[in-house]
Structures are given as structure tokens and as C-alpha cells.
Amino acid sequence: MKERKQTTKYLLPAVFAMIQVVVLASGILFMRNSLMKLTIEERSSQLEEMVTQIQANLDSGLQTHWNLVAGLNNAVQGNHSKNSQDVSDNIAHMENDFCTDLYGCRVMLLDEQGTAYLSDGPAGIWYDISHLLDGEKRHTFVSETDTIDGSFLVFSQELDSPITMGEDHVRFTHIVLLKDIQTVKQYYTTTTYGGSAATYVIKKNGTLAYFDADDDDVIGARNIYKALEEAEYVQGRSFDMIKEQLDRDGIAAANIMLNQTEYYYCLTSLDNYDMTLMLLIPADCVAVSTMDMMNSAIRTGVIFISAMALLILLVFFSLIKVQRSSQMVKLEQETNKELNQLRMVAESANAAKSTFLNNMSHDIRTPMNAIIGFTNIALKQDPNPEVRACLDKISDSSEHLLTLINDVLDISRIESGKIQFMPAPVDITEVADTVANITQGFLSDRELNFNFAQATLEAPYVLADAVRIREVLVNILGNAVKFTNDGGTITFDVSYHPGADEQHIVACYSIADTGVGMSEEFIEHIFDEFSQEENSARTKYKGTGLGMAITKRYVDLMGGTICVESKKGIGSTFIVELPLELTGGEKVRKQDVSSATAKLNGVKILLAEDNDLNAEIATIQLEECGMRVTRAADGKEAVEVFANHPAATFDIILMDVMMPTMNGYEATKAIRSLDDRPDGRTIPIIAMTANAFAEDVQASLDAGMNGHLSKPIVMDEVVRTIAGNLER
């Protein structure tokens, strides 16, 4: 009986431990399946958004051809011909006058019998004449007739007034613009996902009209619909379901297996052109960052389960060993050793998290630099209104994405205690003016009343972290704009009050709006992470739910206070008070961007950048300011270029950090230590990198650099930094 009780005593904890492990493992499996489902939905959504944009580009581009057809229709009116040669000459003149070769097009006239006439003479009966017999005046379709060699997108219009030829008065009833299908690719070809996307133009019956991709056609079938119907679908879908969705919504996406490889495809109906557009992309090229984060989360979960399982087993074995009084000392030593190992595992996991955040920051900021940089360059080229509208939307979306990225990284670094404040002399009134100007930018497409008032301050110079103060105020004002309906009012009042002594003041910022307001229950949680009052808030208003949590942490770390009053349907009022130390105005150094730019004309730059896109962006923007740029593809090449050129060849060096062969830190130290080049110790070297954290700035300075610029680069900041270093 005693042995049975002893066995039961040890068996129950063991069973409990096993149950805990099974429950945790099941939770991880459920989480993985949920994340995979979300990833598939995100991939499909990405493709649908891309195809929708391509469709808009196609509609916009091909509308130009209808305008061309209208012009040809007007030009041919009253143009009666004597014979077929006269007809061909007239067509040739029209092609020349309307420059149709620039569009990859040919002009064709059709008579009542369906005979086609081109600039090089009659071409016989046009077999696609059947498309024009339904009574409509305009038609668009893909043609592969034997009458004319090639595959064309047809734009056909019935003439307003038929024209005649010869004494028999042969009547011409239609004018046709034949656009080579290969020239349509400029409207639908995409280089997104590194050129891995393949584009298919499909006829309504499912047959392939045109294929465009860098690699071979993985479908390899004449009838695309039949090939998709026979493919293996992931997540239990079928082509019948996709076709039904396509017919209903005009767009549909799914993932399939082809040659043991998973692909995503998206179909969109181009009803105006009697064809369908399909985009096919390998699955591993879509939502890469989401997959990386999902795998990281799963790895973290596995580590957590392992640690929990190990901890439970340790507790179980400890209970057994406690019963053996003769082994108490040994038990304590073993337990301490095992707990130390667990601590090391936890520290390793925390280090892995920090490494992941740093890598994610660098890997995301690098393409963001290309997106924002090329968008700004394109906006300077005076594009037409439609293109400018698209570019403005890309720019706004890029800035929004960068804000979301910064929110996620900032909250993590605040929690780890790595956020550092760097108070510097600043005109505190200019901070409020800058915030008001930024807010005006938020209102460009809104109908809101914005009232800004700032009290006069005789001694405006203080020690403060202007960047963090701007982040706090812009965050609150941005929410006011977001949650206030058009016709509402936002009020931004700034006042200054005496501080704890004569050397301190208190800046008081009051931000009130007439927006949707908040309930009393939600106000208690407004500064919690990921907090949003309604489940639909994220869909309706966007965002991470981290903005107010970050704002509260910043205010607390600056020694200030923040409070809020709000009523549902009436509006909200935020009051932020920050204690500030006064300083002398002579310590505040200002530099006008325009004057700094003028001083940089002819400045010689050595640019070390391994990423071709980032190098191209930097070169264009620097040369627009009058500077001359020499590029090195990595740190080793930068050292060689500097060493192989005489002194004074370069005025300043812009150095990327993450480069192959030799990174930026190593390259800087190598240049500083060149024995035969004393100017290597004095030439300004500025880091220009996607590594944007405070420790990255310090690492640049420790390596011997003179400054640090974070990507995505802001040219005003680049100009000030270069000018300031050259002056020193």
C-alpha cells in the first residue's frame, strides 16, 4: 500500500507535466495553422491589389488608342478614293500624320464585304469580321487572323459616314487600329518580386493570346483555363470556385502546385477588351517578410515550449529528490546549474529577438529607401496628373508603412530600455510651428478646420529632444485628423508656464477635436499597447494600435505628463506638459537648406553603396544638388578608390555599413589608417545606412565616422549634414 501511494505521488505530477506539454504543443500547432491561413489571405490580397493596379494602368494606356481611333475617324471623313492604290496611300498618310508606329499600331479600312485594306494594299477578306456584326459601333478583342501576320489587340469603330472608292462606289464602313499585342506589355508587365512574376493575356475561351516573363512558361499549355482546372489546388479550392468568383467579382486569386512548386495566380476580367489578365508568381516571392515573421514566431514558440517542458521536468525531478534527504545538497547544486542553463537560453532568445529586430529594420528600410527615393525623383519630372496622383499615393503609403515599422520597433526598444533621449539646444517655439506645418499636410485631402495658436516666449531656447517632442505631438494630431469627420474642427494651443525654478519652464500643449470621441471604459486603456476601441477600428482607421502607447512612454521618459478627456460622439482633448531647461540662444545653430545646397555645387563625393537601387537614388539626388559622385560597390573598393586617387580628389565620403567583402566600419578604419595619406585621417566620412538605432549611430562614431544618416534618406538632412561637416 505504501509503495502504491508513493508511486501515485510521483505519477500524478508526471501526468500533469505531459498534459501541459501536449496543450502547449497543440497551441503552437493551432497558431501555425492560423498564421498560415492569414499568410495565404495576405498573399492573395497582395496579388489582387497588384492586378487591380495593372488593370488601371492598362485601361489608362489603352484609352489613348481609342482617342487615336477617334482622330482617325475624323480624318478619314469625306476622303473618297479613286482606286485601291489611292486608299493605301491615304492610309499611309494617316499612319504618318498620327505617328501610329510610336504606338506599335497599323491602320486598316474595311469595306462592306469584309475586305481589309492596309497601307501596303488590299489584304483579302478579314476573318474576324464576325466580331463586328452585333450592331455595336465599337469593338475591342484579340485577333490572330491569317489575313495579317501577328497577334493584335483590335480597336474597331464604325465610320460616322461611310466613304467610297472608284466608280463602283465601294463603301468603307469601319476603321480599325491593329495594335501589336507585344507592345501592350508596357501596361501590364511588372518588375515587382524581383521580376519573378509572369503575365498571361487570355482570350475569353481560355486560350493563350500572349505570354510575358523572363523565364519559361511553367504552365506550358495553349488553353490556360484547362491547365488551371487540372492543377493541384492548395487549401481545398478548385478552378470552378475561382471561375465563379471571377465571373461574380471580376477578380479572383488562388494558390496551386506546378512541378512540385507552389505558385499564386490572380485572374482579372478585362471586359472592355474581351480578354482576361493573369499574374503568376512563385509563392516564396510573395509576403516574404510575413513568412519570416511567422517562422520566427513559431521558432520562439518552440523554444518556449521546450523551456517550459524542461522547467516542468526539473520541478518534477526536484520533488522526487527532495524526498531523499541524503541528496539535498547535490539536488540544490544540480538545480542551480540547470536554472543557469535556462537563464542562458532565455538570454540567448532575447539576443535573438534583438538581432531579428535589427535585421528586420535594415532589410525593410533598404527597399523602403528605394521606393521613397524613386517616387520623389519621379515626382520631380513633372508627370501628367494621372501619374502624379499614383505617385502621391505611393508616397503616402510608403510614409504610412514606415510609420508602422517605426512604431513596432520603437515599442520593443522602449521595453528593452534602449531608447535614448538626446537633449540639445533648440528653439521650442519652432518645434510647435513645425508640428503645425506637418498637420497642415495631413489636411491636404480633408475638409477640416485647423486652429493653431502659440503664446509668445521671450526666451525660447531650451534643452530638449525636439525629435521625440515632435513625434508625441504629431501622433496626437494625426489621430485627431484620423478620427474627426470632414466639417469638424481641430484646435492646437501652445502655452508656456514657469517651471520649478528660474532655469526651467513648462511647455503645455492642448490638442482638442470634435471627432468620434471615446467611451469612459476605453479611456482607461488608451495608453495600452495594441489598444483600439472597436474591433472594426483597425480596418476602418488603419494603424498598429501602438501610437498612444509610444506617446505615453516618451512623455514619461521626458519627465512630463499626459492626460485625456473625451466623450463619445463629441470629441477628445489631450493635454501634454513637459518640463524644459532654459539655455542660451547662441548655442542654437541653424542652417538654411537652400543656402547649404548652394554651397555644395561642385563638391566631390565618394559614395560606398553595394545596393544598385540605393546607389542610383543617392547619385541622382546628390547630382541634382550640383555635387559630383563617384561610386564604390563595397567597402574594399571604397578604400582602393580613395587610395588610388591623389589628395583632394574627394571632399567627403558617404559610407554604407552593411556591405559585402568589407563593411563600412572596417572601410572607415582602413581609410583612417592609410600611412601615405594623411588626408585619410581628416576627410569627413558620413554613415548612410539602414541601421537606424541609437547604438548604430554610436558604432559609426566609434569606427571613426563624423556623422550618421538613416535610410530612407531625407535630402534636406543629407544637405545639412554634408554642408556642416565641410564647414568644420
C-alpha positions in Angstrom: 0.0 0.0 0.0 2.8 2.4 0.9 4.6 1.7 -2.4 1.3 2.4 -4.3 0.9 5.7 -2.6 4.5 6.6 -3.3 4.0 5.7 -7.0 0.8 7.7 -7.2 2.5 10.7 -5.6 5.1 10.8 -8.3 2.9 9.6 -11.2 0.3 12.5 -10.9 2.9 15.3 -11.4 4.4 13.4 -14.3 0.9 13.0 -16.0 0.2 16.7 -15.3 3.5 17.7 -16.9 2.8 15.6 -20.0 -0.7 17.2 -20.3 0.9 20.7 -20.1 3.4 19.9 -22.9 0.6 18.4 -25.1 -1.6 21.5 -24.5 1.3 23.9 -25.4 2.3 21.9 -28.5 -1.4 21.9 -29.6 -1.5 25.7 -29.1 1.6 26.2 -31.2 0.2 23.9 -34.0 -3.1 25.9 -33.9 -1.1 29.2 -34.1 0.9 27.9 -37.0 -2.2 26.9 -38.9 -3.9 30.2 -38.2 -0.8 32.2 -39.3 -0.6 30.1 -42.5 -4.2 30.9 -43.3 -3.6 34.6 -42.7 -0.5 34.4 -44.9 -2.4 32.9 -47.7 -5.1 35.5 -47.4 -2.4 38.3 -47.4 -0.7 36.8 -50.4 -4.0 36.7 -52.3 -4.8 40.2 -51.3 -1.4 41.4 -52.4 -1.9 39.8 -55.9 -5.4 41.2 -56.2 -4.1 44.7 -55.3 -1.3 44.4 -57.9 -3.6 43.1 -60.6 -6.1 45.9 -59.9 -3.3 48.4 -60.3 -2.2 46.8 -63.6 -5.8 46.8 -64.8 -6.0 50.5 -64.1 -2.7 51.1 -66.0 -4.0 49.1 -68.9 -7.3 51.0 -69.0 -5.5 54.3 -68.8 -2.9 53.4 -71.5 -5.4 51.8 -74.0 -7.8 54.7 -73.7 -5.2 56.7 -75.6 -5.7 54.3 -78.5 -9.4 55.0 -78.5 -8.6 58.7 -78.7 -6.3 57.8 -81.7 -9.2 55.9 -83.4 -11.5 58.9 -82.9 -8.9 61.1 -84.6 -8.6 58.7 -87.5 -12.3 58.6 -87.8 -12.4 62.4 -88.1 -9.5 62.4 -90.6 -11.0 59.9 -93.0 -14.4 61.6 -93.3 -15.0 62.8 -96.9 -11.8 61.2 -98.1 -13.1 59.4 -101.2 -10.6 57.4 -103.2 -10.3 56.6 -106.9 -8.8 53.1 -106.6 -7.2 50.7 -104.1 -3.8 52.3 -104.5 -5.3 55.7 -103.6 -6.8 54.0 -100.5 -3.4 52.5 -99.5 -1.7 55.9 -100.0 -4.4 57.6 -97.8 -3.9 55.0 -95.1 -0.1 55.5 -95.2 -0.6 59.3 -94.9 -2.8 58.9 -91.9 -0.3 56.5 -90.2 2.4 59.1 -90.8 0.3 62.0 -89.6 -0.8 60.2 -86.4 2.6 58.6 -85.8 1.0 55.2 -85.3 4.4 53.4 -85.4 5.1 55.0 -82.0 2.2 53.1 -80.6 3.1 49.8 -82.4 -0.1 50.1 -84.4 -1.3 49.8 -88.0 -4.4 51.4 -89.6 -6.9 49.3 -91.6 -10.1 50.1 -93.5 -12.9 47.5 -94.0 -15.4 47.6 -96.8 -19.0 46.2 -96.7 -17.8 42.9 -98.0 -15.2 42.5 -95.2 -12.2 43.2 -97.4 -9.2 44.6 -95.4 -7.1 47.5 -96.9 -3.7 48.4 -95.4 -1.0 50.9 -96.3 0.6 48.2 -98.5 -2.6 47.3 -100.4 -5.7 45.0 -100.0 -5.2 42.0 -97.6 -8.3 40.0 -98.6 -11.3 39.1 -96.5 -10.7 39.7 -92.8 -11.8 36.6 -91.0 -12.5 38.5 -87.7 -15.3 40.5 -89.4 -17.8 38.4 -87.4 -16.9 40.3 -84.3 -18.3 43.5 -85.9 -21.8 42.1 -86.8 -23.5 42.5 -83.5 -24.7 46.1 -84.2 -22.3 47.8 -81.8 -20.2 50.8 -83.1 -17.0 49.9 -81.2 -15.3 46.6 -80.6 -12.1 45.5 -78.8 -10.7 42.0 -79.0 -7.6 39.9 -79.5 -7.1 38.9 -83.2 -4.8 36.2 -84.6 -6.2 36.2 -88.1 -4.2 34.8 -91.0 -5.1 37.9 -93.0 -2.3 39.8 -91.3 0.8 38.2 -89.7 1.0 38.5 -86.0 -1.2 38.8 -82.9 -3.0 42.1 -82.4 -5.3 43.9 -80.0 -8.1 45.3 -82.2 -9.7 48.7 -81.8 -12.6 48.9 -84.3 -15.0 51.7 -84.9 -17.9 52.1 -87.4 -17.3 55.2 -89.5 -19.6 58.1 -88.8 -20.1 58.5 -92.6 -19.0 55.7 -94.9 -16.5 56.7 -97.7 -16.4 55.3 -101.2 -13.8 54.1 -103.7 -13.9 54.2 -107.5 -16.7 54.4 -109.9 -18.4 51.4 -108.4 -18.6 53.3 -105.1 -17.2 50.6 -103.0 -18.2 51.6 -99.4 -15.8 51.5 -96.5 -17.8 51.1 -93.2 -15.1 50.6 -90.5 -11.8 52.0 -89.5 -9.6 49.6 -87.4 -6.5 50.2 -85.3 -4.3 47.0 -85.0 -2.0 47.2 -82.0 0.8 44.6 -81.8 0.0 42.5 -78.7 3.7 42.6 -77.7 3.5 46.4 -77.4 0.7 46.1 -74.8 3.2 44.7 -72.3 4.4 48.1 -71.1 1.0 48.5 -69.4 0.8 45.2 -67.6 4.4 44.0 -67.2 5.6 44.3 -63.6 9.1 44.0 -62.1 7.7 43.5 -58.6 9.0 40.5 -56.7 12.4 40.7 -58.5 10.9 40.0 -61.9 9.6 36.6 -60.9 6.0 37.4 -62.0 4.7 36.0 -65.3 1.9 37.8 -67.1 -0.7 36.0 -69.4 -3.2 37.6 -71.7 -6.0 35.1 -72.2 -8.9 35.1 -74.6 -12.5 34.6 -73.3 -12.4 30.9 -74.3 -9.3 30.4 -72.2 -6.7 30.1 -74.9 -3.4 32.0 -74.6 -3.1 35.2 -76.6 0.3 36.4 -75.2 2.8 35.4 -72.5 5.4 37.6 -71.0 8.1 36.6 -68.5 11.8 36.4 -68.0 11.7 32.6 -67.6 10.0 29.8 -69.5 6.2 29.3 -69.3 5.6 26.9 -66.3 2.0 26.2 -67.4 3.1 25.3 -70.9 -0.4 24.9 -72.3 -2.4 26.5 -75.1 -5.6 26.6 -73.1 -4.8 28.2 -69.8 -8.2 27.6 -68.2 -7.9 23.8 -68.9 -4.4 23.8 -67.3 -5.6 25.6 -64.3 -8.6 23.2 -64.0 -6.2 20.2 -63.9 -3.7 21.8 -61.5 -3.4 20.8 -57.8 -5.0 23.4 -55.6 -3.9 24.3 -52.0 -6.4 24.8 -49.2 -9.1 22.7 -50.9 -10.1 25.2 -53.6 -10.9 24.4 -57.2 -10.9 26.2 -60.6 -14.7 26.1 -60.6 -14.7 28.1 -57.4 -12.2 30.6 -58.9 -14.1 30.9 -62.1 -17.3 31.5 -60.3 -15.6 34.2 -58.2 -14.1 35.7 -61.4 -17.5 35.9 -63.1 -19.0 37.4 -59.9 -16.4 39.9 -58.8 -14.2 40.4 -61.8 -11.1 39.2 -59.9 -10.0 36.0 -58.1 -6.8 34.5 -56.7 -5.6 31.1 -55.6 -2.5 29.0 -54.9 -1.6 25.9 -56.9 1.2 23.3 -57.3 3.0 23.2 -60.6 6.1 20.9 -60.9 6.3 20.4 -57.1 6.4 24.2 -56.7 3.7 26.3 -55.1 2.5 29.3 -57.1 0.0 32.1 -56.6 -2.1 33.3 -59.6 -4.6 36.1 -59.9 -7.2 36.5 -62.7 -8.9 39.7 -63.6 -11.6 40.2 -66.3 -10.9 42.9 -68.9 -14.4 43.0 -70.1 -13.8 46.2 -72.2 -11.1 44.3 -74.2 -12.8 40.9 -74.4 -9.9 39.2 -72.6 -8.6 38.1 -69.2 -5.3 39.1 -67.5 -3.5 36.6 -65.3 -0.5 37.1 -63.0 1.5 34.0 -61.8 4.1 34.3 -59.1 6.1 31.7 -57.1 4.8 31.5 -53.5 8.2 32.1 -52.0 8.3 35.5 -53.6 5.0 36.8 -52.0 4.7 38.1 -48.4 8.3 37.2 -47.7 8.5 39.3 -44.5 5.3 37.8 -43.2 6.6 34.3 -43.7 9.9 35.3 -41.9 8.0 36.7 -39.0 5.7 33.7 -38.9 8.6 31.3 -38.8 10.3 33.4 -36.2 7.2 33.3 -34.1 7.0 29.5 -34.4 10.6 29.1 -33.5 10.1 31.3 -30.5 7.1 29.2 -29.5 9.1 26.0 -29.9 11.8 27.4 -27.7 9.2 28.5 -25.1 7.6 25.0 -25.1 11.0 23.4 -24.8 11.9 25.7 -21.9 8.5 25.1 -20.2 8.8 21.3 -20.7 12.3 21.4 -19.3 11.2 23.5 -16.4 8.3 21.2 -15.6 10.5 18.2 -15.7 13.0 19.9 -13.4 10.2 20.6 -10.9 9.1 17.0 -11.2 12.5 15.6 -10.5 13.1 18.1 -7.8 10.0 16.8 -5.9 11.5 13.3 -6.1 14.9 14.3 -4.9 13.6 16.4 -2.0 12.4 13.1 -0.5 15.9 11.9 -0.3 17.4 14.0 2.5 20.9 12.5 1.9 21.0 14.1 -1.6 19.7 17.6 -0.7 23.0 19.4 -1.3 23.6 17.7 -4.6 20.0 18.4 -5.6 20.4 22.2 -4.9 23.7 22.3 -7.0 22.1 20.4 -9.9 19.0 22.6 -9.9 21.1 25.8 -9.8 23.2 24.6 -12.7 20.1 23.7 -14.7 18.4 27.0 -13.9 21.6 28.9 -15.1 21.3 27.0 -18.3 17.7 28.1 -18.7 18.8 31.7 -18.0 21.4 31.4 -20.7 18.7 30.0 -23.1 16.4 32.9 -22.2 19.2 35.4 -22.7 20.1 33.8 -26.0 16.4 34.0 -27.1 16.3 37.7 -26.1 19.5 38.3 -28.0 18.0 36.5 -31.0 15.0 38.9 -30.7 17.2 41.9 -30.8 19.1 40.6 -33.7 15.9 39.9 -35.5 14.6 43.5 -34.9 17.9 44.9 -36.1 17.9 42.7 -39.3 14.2 43.5 -39.9 14.8 47.2 -39.6 17.8 47.1 -42.0 16.1 44.7 -44.5 12.8 46.7 -44.6 14.4 50.2 -44.7 16.6 49.3 -47.6 13.7 48.7 -50.1 11.8 51.5 -48.5 14.6 53.8 -49.3 14.3 52.8 -53.0 10.5 53.2 -53.0 10.5 56.6 -51.4 13.6 57.8 -53.3 12.4 56.8 -56.8 8.9 58.2 -56.0 10.4 61.6 -55.1 12.6 61.5 -58.2 9.6 60.7 -60.4 7.6 63.5 -58.8 10.2 66.0 -59.8 9.9 65.0 -63.5 6.6 66.9 -63.8 4.4 63.8 -64.6 0.9 64.1 -66.0 -1.9 64.4 -63.4 -2.8 60.7 -63.5 0.8 59.6 -62.9 1.3 62.3 -60.3 -1.8 61.0 -58.4 -0.4 57.5 -58.5 3.0 58.7 -57.3 1.4 60.7 -54.5 -0.5 57.6 -53.3 2.7 55.6 -53.4 4.5 58.3 -51.4 1.7 58.5 -48.8 1.5 54.7 -48.5 5.3 54.5 -48.1 5.4 57.1 -45.3 2.5 55.2 -43.6 4.3 51.9 -43.9 7.5 53.5 -42.5 5.4 54.9 -39.6 4.0 51.4 -38.8 7.5 49.9 -38.9 8.9 52.5 -36.6 6.0 52.0 -34.2 6.7 48.3 -33.9 10.5 48.8 -33.5 10.1 51.7 -31.1 7.8 49.9 -28.6 10.1 47.0 -28.5 13.2 49.1 -27.8 11.3 51.2 -25.2 10.5 48.0 -23.4 14.1 46.9 -23.5 15.4 50.2 -22.2 17.4 51.0 -25.3 15.7 54.3 -26.2 18.0 57.2 -25.5 17.0 60.8 -25.3 19.5 63.4 -26.6 18.5 66.9 -25.4 20.1 69.6 -27.4 19.7 73.4 -27.6 16.6 74.2 -29.7 14.0 77.0 -30.2 11.0 75.3 -28.6 8.5 77.6 -30.5 9.9 76.4 -33.8 9.1 72.8 -32.7 5.4 73.7 -32.4 5.5 75.6 -35.7 6.9 72.6 -37.4 4.3 70.3 -36.0 1.6 72.7 -37.2 3.0 72.6 -40.7 3.1 68.8 -40.7 -0.5 68.8 -39.6 -1.4 71.1 -42.5 0.0 68.4 -44.7 -2.4 65.8 -43.2 -5.3 68.1 -44.1 -4.5 68.3 -47.8 -7.3 66.0 -48.8 -9.7 66.7 -45.9 -12.2 69.3 -45.1 -11.4 70.1 -41.5 -10.9 73.4 -39.6 -7.5 73.7 -38.0 -6.9 76.4 -35.4 -3.3 76.9 -34.2 -2.3 79.4 -31.5 1.1 79.7 -29.7 1.9 82.0 -26.9 4.9 84.4 -27.2 8.0 83.3 -25.3 10.8 85.8 -24.7 13.4 83.2 -24.0 12.5 80.3 -26.4 15.8 78.4 -26.3 15.7 75.2 -24.2 17.5 71.9 -23.9 15.1 69.3 -25.4 14.9 66.3 -27.7 13.0 68.0 -30.5 12.5 64.8 -32.4 10.7 63.0 -29.6 8.5 66.0 -28.8 7.5 66.3 -32.5 6.7 62.5 -32.5 4.4 62.9 -29.5 2.5 65.9 -30.9 2.3 64.7 -34.5 1.0 61.3 -33.2 -1.8 63.0 -31.2 -2.7 65.5 -34.0 -2.6 62.6 -36.6 -5.2 60.7 -34.5 -7.3 63.9 -34.3 -7.3 64.2 -38.1 -8.0 60.5 -38.5 -10.9 60.3 -36.1 -12.6 63.6 -37.0 -15.1 63.6 -39.8 -15.0 66.3 -42.5 -16.5 69.6 -41.4 -15.1 69.1 -37.9 -12.6 71.3 -36.0 -9.1 70.6 -34.5 -7.5 73.1 -32.1 -3.8 73.1 -31.3 -3.0 75.6 -28.4 0.6 76.0 -27.1 1.3 77.9 -23.8 4.4 78.2 -21.6 4.4 78.5 -17.8 7.1 79.0 -15.0 8.9 75.8 -14.0 10.4 74.6 -10.8 12.9 77.4 -10.8 14.1 80.3 -12.9 16.1 77.9 -15.2 13.1 75.9 -16.1 9.7 76.3 -17.9 6.8 74.0 -18.6 5.5 73.7 -22.2 1.8 73.0 -22.2 0.3 71.5 -25.5 -3.5 71.3 -25.7 -5.0 69.4 -28.7 -8.8 69.3 -29.0 -11.0 67.8 -31.7 -14.7 67.4 -32.5 -14.2 63.8 -33.6 -15.8 60.5 -32.7 -14.6 60.6 -29.1 -14.1 57.7 -26.7 -16.1 55.8 -24.1 -15.1 56.1 -20.4 -14.2 52.4 -20.4 -11.7 52.8 -23.3 -10.0 55.9 -21.9 -8.7 53.7 -19.1 -6.9 51.6 -21.7 -6.0 54.2 -24.4 -2.3 54.0 -23.5 -2.2 50.2 -23.6 -0.3 48.5 -26.4 -2.4 47.4 -29.4 -5.5 49.2 -28.0 -8.4 50.2 -30.3 -11.9 50.8 -29.0 -13.8 48.7 -31.6 -12.9 45.5 -33.4 -13.5 47.3 -36.7 -11.2 50.2 -35.9 -8.1 48.7 -37.4 -10.0 48.0 -40.7 -11.6 51.5 -40.8 -8.9 53.7 -39.5 -5.7 51.6 -40.0 -2.7 51.6 -37.7 -0.9 49.2 -35.2 -2.6 50.4 -32.0 0.9 51.3 -30.7 0.9 55.1 -31.3 -0.6 56.2 -28.0 1.4 53.6 -26.0 4.7 55.0 -27.5 3.5 58.6 -26.9 2.9 57.8 -23.2 6.3 56.2 -22.8 8.0 59.2 -24.5 6.2 61.7 -22.3 7.1 59.7 -19.1 10.7 59.3 -20.1 10.9 63.1 -20.7 9.5 63.7 -17.2 6.2 65.1 -18.4 2.6 64.2 -18.1 -0.3 63.5 -20.5 -4.0 63.4 -19.8 -7.1 63.0 -21.9 -10.8 63.9 -21.7 -13.3 62.5 -24.1 -16.9 61.9 -24.7 -18.4 59.5 -27.3 -19.7 61.4 -30.4 -18.5 64.8 -29.0 -14.7 64.8 -29.3 -11.4 64.5 -27.3 -8.9 66.8 -25.6 -5.3 65.8 -24.9 -3.0 67.9 -22.7 0.7 67.3 -22.6 3.0 69.1 -20.2 6.8 68.9 -20.5 9.4 70.4 -18.1 12.2 72.1 -20.0 15.6 73.6 -19.0 16.4 77.1 -20.5 19.6 77.6 -22.4 21.3 80.4 -24.4 20.2 81.2 -27.9 23.8 81.4 -29.1 24.0 77.6 -28.7 21.3 77.0 -31.3 22.9 76.6 -34.7 20.6 76.9 -37.7 21.4 76.2 -41.3 19.2 77.1 -44.2 18.8 74.2 -46.7 18.8 76.4 -49.7 21.9 78.3 -48.7 23.6 75.0 -47.8 22.7 73.5 -51.2 24.2 76.4 -53.0 27.5 75.8 -51.2 27.6 72.2 -52.3 27.9 72.9 -56.0 31.0 71.1 -57.3 31.6 69.1 -54.1 33.2 65.7 -54.9 31.5 62.7 -53.2 32.9 59.2 -52.9 29.7 57.0 -52.4 30.2 53.5 -50.9 27.0 51.6 -51.6 26.5 47.9 -52.6 22.8 48.2 -53.4 22.4 49.3 -57.0 19.0 50.9 -56.4 20.1 52.9 -53.4 23.3 53.9 -55.2 21.2 55.1 -58.2 18.8 57.1 -55.9 21.6 58.8 -54.0 23.6 59.6 -57.1 20.6 61.3 -58.8 19.6 63.3 -55.7 23.2 64.4 -54.9 23.9 65.4 -58.6 20.7 67.4 -58.6 22.3 69.5 -55.8 25.3 70.1 -58.0 27.6 67.5 -56.5 29.8 65.1 -58.4 29.6 61.4 -57.3 32.0 58.5 -57.7 30.5 55.2 -56.6 32.3 52.2 -55.0 30.3 48.9 -54.8 31.6 47.8 -51.4 33.9 48.8 -48.6 37.1 47.3 -50.1 36.5 49.1 -53.4 35.9 52.4 -51.5 39.3 52.0 -49.8 41.0 51.2 -53.1 39.4 54.1 -54.9 40.4 56.6 -52.2 44.0 55.2 -52.0 44.5 55.2 -55.8 43.5 58.9 -56.3 45.5 61.9 -55.2 44.7 64.0 -52.2 41.8 66.5 -52.6 40.1 64.2 -55.3 37.2 63.8 -52.9 35.7 66.3 -50.4 33.6 63.8 -48.4 32.8 60.1 -48.2 29.2 58.7 -47.8 29.6 55.2 -46.4 27.0 52.4 -46.2 27.6 50.0 -43.3 26.2 46.6 -44.4 28.3 45.7 -47.4 30.0 42.5 -48.6 33.8 41.9 -48.7 34.4 44.8 -46.2 31.7 46.6 -44.2 31.5 50.3 -43.7 33.1 50.3 -40.2 36.1 48.3 -41.5 36.5 50.5 -44.6 36.4 53.7 -42.4 39.1 52.3 -40.1 41.2 51.3 -43.2 41.0 54.8 -44.7 41.8 56.5 -41.4 44.9 54.3 -41.0 46.5 54.8 -44.5 50.1 55.6 -43.8 50.8 57.5 -47.0 47.6 59.5 -47.0 47.3 62.0 -44.1 44.1 63.3 -45.6 42.5 59.9 -44.8 42.5 60.9 -41.1 40.7 64.2 -41.8 38.3 63.7 -44.7 34.7 63.7 -43.4 33.1 60.2 -43.5 29.3 60.0 -43.0 27.4 56.8 -42.5 24.4 56.5 -44.8 22.8 53.2 -43.7 19.5 51.4 -42.9 20.9 50.7 -39.4 18.9 53.4 -37.6 19.1 52.7 -33.9 21.0 54.8 -31.3 23.7 52.1 -30.9 24.2 52.1 -34.6 24.9 55.8 -34.5 27.4 55.3 -31.7 29.0 52.4 -33.6 29.5 54.7 -36.6 31.2 57.3 -34.4 33.3 54.7 -32.7 34.6 53.5 -36.1 35.9 57.0 -36.9 32.9 58.4 -38.8 31.9 62.0 -38.5 28.1 61.6 -38.7 25.2 59.2 -39.3 22.3 59.4 -41.8 19.5 56.8 -41.6 17.6 55.3 -44.6 15.2 56.2 -46.1 17.3 59.3 -46.7 15.9 62.8 -46.4 17.7 65.1 -48.8 17.3 68.2 -46.5 19.1 66.3 -43.7 21.7 65.0 -46.1 22.5 68.5 -47.4 22.7 70.0 -43.9 25.0 67.1 -42.7 27.4 67.4 -45.7 27.5 71.2 -45.5 28.0 71.2 -41.8 30.9 68.7 -42.0 32.6 70.6 -44.9 32.4 73.8 -42.9 34.1 72.1 -39.9 
